[in-house]
Amino acid sequence: MKIKVGDLVSVISGKDKNKTGKVLKAYTEAKKVLVEGVNVITKHIKKSQSGEQGRIIKIEKSIDVSNVMLVCPFTQKRTRVGYTGNGKDKKRVSKKASKAIEDTVQETKKKK
């Protein structure tokens, strides 16, 4: 899967089309990702006998990875992802900017 946790992605289809968000979790076997602020549903919880009140909560659900596209950290536009190198030198590359994505993602994590 070319999308990883911490990537900024844009939704390309569905009810949340054109929304962007950070990937919170990636489910590689199911080929789904959990994106912050995307595919939010409301869930009704029934009150219980132990005195707990009923309530309505909002939950983010996972979205299929084919419905999201990586936002290039250099151009701030949607981009496809390629790979360069092999073995331990293998890096993800933005097709729009032709630069390694891994370097910029690590730099933004260090700044925080």
PyMOL commands that set and color helices and strands:
alter all, ss='L'
color gray80, all
select helices_A, chain A and resi 65-67+87-89+101-111
alter helices_A, ss='H'
color red, helices_A
select strands_A, chain A and resi 8-11+20-27+32-35+40-45+55-60+63-64+68-71+78-79+81-84+91-94
alter strands_A, ss='S'
color yellow, strands_A
deselect
rebuild
show_as cartoon
